Amino acid sequence: MADRIVLNSISYHGAGAINEIIGEINRGGYTHIFVCTDPDLVKFGVTAKVTDLLQKNNIKFTVYDKIKPNPTIQNVQDGVAAFKEC
């Protein structure tokens, strides 16, 4: 029998999918968003597509941009600590 892992229960794909973020935040009653990314996505403006949308809708957020490709256990633990602090 195969194992199954579900990382999230909601996924949007395709053109305009990013615009669903605000509705999901509002439906979930979230008041502060933790944006987890890597330095290159920040550098090339990819993260800004999300943070600009959050700012435009007056949603408080924190950006954690220290994610590494193939993260180490320490990298994950540091991210979890940053999330808890947020």
NUPATI-674149 format. One record per residue: x, y, z of N, C-alpha, C in turn. Coordinates in steps of 0.001 Angstrom, whole numbers, padded with zeros to 6 digits, always signed. Example, Ala and Ser with C-alpha at 12.3 -4.5 7.8 and 13.67 -1.06 7.14 Angstrom:
BEGIN
+013190-005690+007800+012300-004500+007800+013200-003300+007800
+012850-002250+007080+013670-001060+007140+012900+000030+007870
//
This chain:
BEGIN
+000844-001180+000000+000000+000000+000000+000891+001246+000000
+000543+002209-000818+001325+003447-000938+000983+004415+000182
+001975+005176+000588+001759+006246+001560+001301+007488+000817
+000559+008306+001518+000067+009533+000906+000309+010687+001861
+000836+011768+001339+001065+012981+002120+000299+014104+001450
-000486+014836+002220-001203+016000+001713-000589+017223+002386
+000064+018056+001594+000746+019215+002151-000192+020391+002390
-001213+020487+001614-002208+021531+001835-003542+021041+001294
-004581+021687+001697-005891+021237+001248-006462+022090+000119
-005808+023197-000186-006312+024097-001218-005176+024472-002157
-005401+024312-003432-004414+024707-004438-005135+025383-005595
-004571+026469-006064-005077+027152-007247-003972+027130-008290
-004346+026936-009542-003368+026880-010623-003888+027683-011804
-002952+028220-012573-003323+028883-013814-003375+030393-013702
-003723+031008-014812-003787+032467-014891-004729+033032-013841
-004259+034015-013119-005090+034681-012122-005152+033989-010771
-004480+032852-010625-004546+032103-009368-004075+032934-008176
-003111+033797-008389-002579+034618-007296-003671+035496-006669
-004660+035859-007450-005726+036723-006948-006631+036029-005940
-006509+034721-005811-007305+033970-004839-006734+034070-003426
-005508+034561-003310-004845+034629-002006-005665+035438-001008
-006117+036597-001408-006828+037486-000483-008119+036837+000016
-008858+036210-000866-010078+035524-000451-009802+034422+000551
-008739+033660+000328-008378+032586+001257-007978+033152+002615
-007255+034243+002608-006855+034888+003859-008091+035362+004620
-008992+036009+003915-010206+036516+004554-011094+035384+005073
-011277+034348+004264-012108+033211+004693-011512+032502+005906
-010198+032466+005962-009525+031810+007087-009435+032673+008329
-009743+033952+008192-009679+034854+009332-008259+035171+009780
-007298+035026+008873-005901+035271+009222-005629+036766+009346
-004815+037134+010300-004511+038546+010513-003050+038892+010243
-002216+037882+010110-000787+038101+009855-000285+036918+009026
+000328+037208+007895+000769+036178+006969+002289+036032+007032
+002747+034787+007072+004177+034464+007053+004527+034031+005634
+005300+034854+004935+005690+034573+003553+007080+033960+003584
+007161+032715+003174+008400+031949+003219+008966+031851+001806
+010196+032319+001602+010758+032402+000260+012275+032268+000313
+012917+032427-000816+014383+032410-000842+014905+033733-001389
+016183+034028-001154+016732+035329-001566+016584+035626-003061
+016728+034618-003905+016622+034871-005349+015208+035260-005764
+014198+034649-005157+012812+035029-005496+012535+036469-005070
+013149+036902-003981+013027+038309-003571+013773+039187-004575
+015001+038817-004877+015855+039590-005789+015214+039815-007156
+014544+038797-007677+013966+038893-009014+012502+039332-009015
+011991+039744-007865+010652+040328-007798+009494+039347-007759
+009785+038069-007632+008710+037081-007606+007925+037180-006298
+008625+037308-005191+007966+037429-003888+007102+038683-003834
+007544+039735-004494+006796+040997-004496+005407+040852-005106
+005227+039878-005984+003898+039667-006555+002895+039338-005450
+003356+038630-004437+002497+038284-003302+002467+039423-002291
+003624+039935-001905+003657+040970-000870+002978+042258-001334
+003084+042589-002609+002384+043774-003125+000864+043598-002985
+000392+042405-003262-001027+042099-003134-001471+042203-001667
-000631+041712-000770-000946+041810+000664-000979+043272+001106
+000031+044040+000682+000065+045467+001040-001158+046199+000513
-001492+045955-000729-002638+046615-001368-003928+046356-000583
-004018+045197+000063-005213+044820+000808-005052+045003+002313
-004017+045752+002700-003764+046077+004116-003692+044841+005005
-003003+043827+004526-002816+042605+005296-001388+042585+005821
-001255+042457+007123+000055+042429+007767+000775+041136+007399
+002094+041254+007133+002862+040066+006771+004310+040203+007207
+004965+039071+007314+006391+038989+007582+007007+038127+006496
+008141+038583+005947+008838+037815+004925+010041+037133+005569
+010123+035825+005386+011298+035043+005790+011951+034584+004494
+013144+035123+004203+013767+034880+002901+015084+034108+002988
+015177+033240+003959+016425+032501+004147+016311+031023+003755
+015336+030685+002941+015168+029305+002503+016248+028976+001462
+016838+027807+001605+017878+027358+000683+017330+026222-000187
+017880+026083-001401+017509+024905-002198+017923+023650-001422
+017113+022632-001442+017401+021417-000684+017784+021774+000755
+016862+022366+001494+017178+022890+002831+017685+021816+003780
+018614+022245+004614+019139+021371+005664+018133+021331+006810
+018337+020405+007718+017483+020340+008903+017571+021660+009665
+018783+022209+009772+018956+023487+010480+018198+024610+009793
+018210+024630+008473+017487+025655+007721+015988+025571+008009
+015471+024353+008051+014050+024157+008359+013758+024580+009801
+014618+024190+010723+014415+024567+012127+014460+026078+012303
+015357+026745+011598+015431+028211+011654+014151+028837+011104
+013618+028274+010028+012362+028765+009459+011197+028583+010408
+011146+027440+011071+010079+027191+012048+010183+028182+013201
+011405+028438+013660+011600+029403+014752+011146+030790+014323
+011462+031184+013083+011037+032493+012568+009519+032569+012493
+008887+031469+012074+007414+031420+012011+006825+031590+013402
+007354+030878+014367+006826+030971+015737+007012+032373+016301
+008136+033011+015985+008402+034378+016441+007446+035373+015790
+007096+035111+014546+006190+035966+013782+004832+035976+014436
//
